[in-house]
């Protein structure tokens, strides 16, 4: 299982880009942490989430 | 206005120590914090940190004070048209004359972020546009994993302020705000919720600098 933003997903592995696209994330407005480490934008296409990974996808809204 | 004698640096330090204790003040006085963006969030953050006696601030913005800022940003009408880092330093010097301030009147980009922030340990992301927030967050976390970043997302409108929270995303990255409230018709950026969010950010920085209260 993979934990993404607190939600448990029963998969052995997920391609990060596929997950982001399927869940409507706007790539230019997010930051992704996997196991406490930032995933560089340049690695999104090739990055695969594996069972046991804890992932935070921070999605920014405007205002400041 | 009557002539005021500005208190000596030593007297201001003692006054802060009497409020905060010497233990706390020693740590704050040594700290150096970068505030990226001096709008509603950044101006409130900078003032809160300076009032606490943080020793050094790095104020960064590419914009000038505009009349449309006055509803929520900590500037005065006599500063309209002035570069925000310069105007913010002037505001801070009115109550904290001895603080060290570094100004940068520049837009932060992926290209200049390393040079701009390499000497700062604590960094506040206080931008307005979501793409800019994401750019700075990704850049800081990628290039400076040892630094501390405190960002914000979601503080528009006037619904309850109780939904604005501080979340620890990683050991070096905290995010304040309600996560969802963007600017909408009838619910733009207003001083109270923006200040609540900025205060969350400033408070998180203070806590990171000093460490836990229960020590």
Interface residues (C-beta under 8 A of the other chain):
Chain A: X26 X28 X29 X30 X31 X33 X36 X37 X38 X40 X41 X56 X58 X59 X60 X61 X62 X63 X64
Chain B: X37 X39 X40 X41 X42 X126 X127 X128 X129 X130 X131 X133 X134 X137 X138 X141 X142 X145 X152 X153 X154 X155 X156 X169 X170 X171 X173 X175 X179 X180 X181 X182 X183 X189 X194
